[in-house]
Amino acid sequence: MRYRDQPTIEVSQRVSCTPEQAWAVVTDIGLPAGASDELDSVEWLDGADHVVLGARFRGTNQHSAMGAWSTECEVIEVEPERRWVWQVRGPLGVSATWGFEVDPASSGVIVRQWARMGPDPSGLNAAITAMPEKEGRIIANRLVEWERNMRANLSAVQAKFEAPQED
């Protein structure tokens, strides 16, 4: 696996709610900060206050191996009640692209979150440059972290509408 190939990860979760209800939750940029073990906080920039094409927001992150950092993101695609996509912009360009999707299902909706690395360098590239022979493992480990946090995000969406299951 190579960074230049823009590795992508996607998770999905069936949720018992309407598309409108799911949309209201997945467009709350604060949702991941409450669920993620990496994203600490999020704030709208330039007077924006909701998901709309061109809106920008800042995310502040903390990771045991990478320290603390902030990124600025821009909403690059919006299909109301269906899909929104944002790019993470670093000093050298777009370091990642993320998105949420809501698909109607026979009972509720399917909510998806996905992310793609690159195409431009990110904080991960320092580790890859230092240990090029471990590039595949470095990327695979980062995708596992992304997947874990995405699953936490989708569990948080589901928890808004469904009572926890008891054994």
Buried (B, 14 or more C-beta within 10 A) or exposed (E): EEBEEEBBBBBBBBBEBBBEBBBEBBBBBEBBBEBBEBBEEBEBEEEBEEBEEEBBBBBBBBBEEBEEEEBEBBBBEBEEBBBBBBBBBBEEEBBBBBBBBBBEEEEBBBBBBBBBBBBBBBBBBEBBEEEEEEBEEBBEBBBEBBBBBBBBBBBBBBEBBEEEEEE
